[in-house]
Amino acid sequence: MNAFISGFITFAVFVTSLFGSFIAVEAPEDKTEFTPVLRFFAASDSHVGSMGDTQSLRMQKALKMAYAIADSDKEYNKLDAALFAGDLTDRGRKDQFLGFAVAAKSVLREETQLLAVIAKSHDSSTLDKGVHSYFSGVIGEDTDIHKVINGYHFIGLSVSKTEGEHYSDYQREWLDEQLAAATAEDPTKPVFVFQHEHISNTVYGSSDFEGWGMDDFRAVLNKYPQVVNFSGHSHYPLNDPRSIWQGEFTAVGTGALYYAEFTVDDVRTYHPEGNRKVVTFWIVEVDANNRIRLRGIDMNEGEVIIEYILDNPADPANREYTPEKQAAKSTAPVFEADADIKLKKQGGKYTVEVDEAKSTDGMPIVLYRAFVYAEDGTLLAKTWTMPEYYIVDGEDEIVLDLGKVDAENFTVEVVAETAYGVQSAPISMKS
């Protein structure tokens, strides 16, 4: 890093730190007894657009909340690392990487290692203009990294430096070598690997239809049950039970620091109203027995939105979060006996309103579906809506637009649905 850039970063960090000191945060309530020996922040998709913009401030607030969580722990009060799985910037410009670096370093304490990789997505718009070298200059690390923190290995991979390649054969060989060395050192410990894109057909957002996955590292990762892989790119919600996956290794979707996205039926990229306000991240902790606690945080509300405790994933027998087991644990939501349903008509179009159903398995309800039947049982119309399950304070009343109904007399049925397609008994009414 040249002296001018170094001096500018130092000055900008100082100024940004002063401004950031006005961001007040509190730690979410910790309801689970857990004593860490390692704690780190894990997030992705900050999409910094300029120095001090909204995305920068969100990232600063999220990091401050991570420190509040650490500071409130009487047993272990450190935040050992801050992990960012790509799309640090919105367009990959040099000033945006500088904005990311300044925003992060203005909050990070000396105890916390910054672990970040760049993506072949928003970060790589200037791939042919030396983005790797500039990133390394402002961050102070290589774009592919292997760090050991408190005895635990962290391995991060950025987009290939070779023009036209997503990830290269050299990177796959390098990853295999790093994992072999890490697991030989202690095969009983988890190893944390991160890159921007999900591994295909693992977490929510990575299916072939959803399209936010890639297979570049699967063959390597399949060899190491110790791997816990963090990835972003899809912006799919971290509290959806499909955002944790276990198979040959463990995969975790990071959600996003900037907006949320979903797939519903044949709608591949669904962005509900208010999705750009969503800000979520993980606090990841490991205890002396190599158990892992994952706490998904809703930054806006300052609350834990999901929590998992994983038995040490280095043991292939510890696989409670396979898709098959997750689906088997999914049970039908229920509408309470006094739940209300209302049919309204305005301008020739109908809406139906229902009170929210209740989860019976501790996981969120992700959809409500409405069906309109004629008197002879013919299906006249169907629709769906998504509740705001991806934030802490979602709505209590569910509204579904039915549109025009070509019948005077009909019945409306509404069902609530889990992430695995398990539906409640319907609540219904006649027109």
Beta strands, then each sheet from edge to edge (+ up, - down):
strand 1: 36-43
strand 2: 81-85
strand 3: 113-117
strand 4: 145-149
strand 5: 152-156
strand 6: 191-194
strand 7: 198-199
strand 8: 213-214
strand 9: 227-231
strand 10: 244-246
strand 11: 250-253
strand 12: 262-264
strand 13: 267-270
strand 14: 280-287
strand 15: 292-298
strand 16: 303-310
strand 17: 341-346
strand 18: 349-355
strand 19: 365-374
strand 20: 379-385
strand 21: 397-403
strand 22: 410-418
strand 23: 427-430
sheet 1: 3+ 2+ 1+ 14- 15+ 16-
sheet 2: 4+ 5- 6- 9- 11- 10+
sheet 3: 7+ 8+
sheet 4: 12+ 13-
sheet 5: 17+ 18- 21+
sheet 6: 20+ 19- 22+ 23-
end
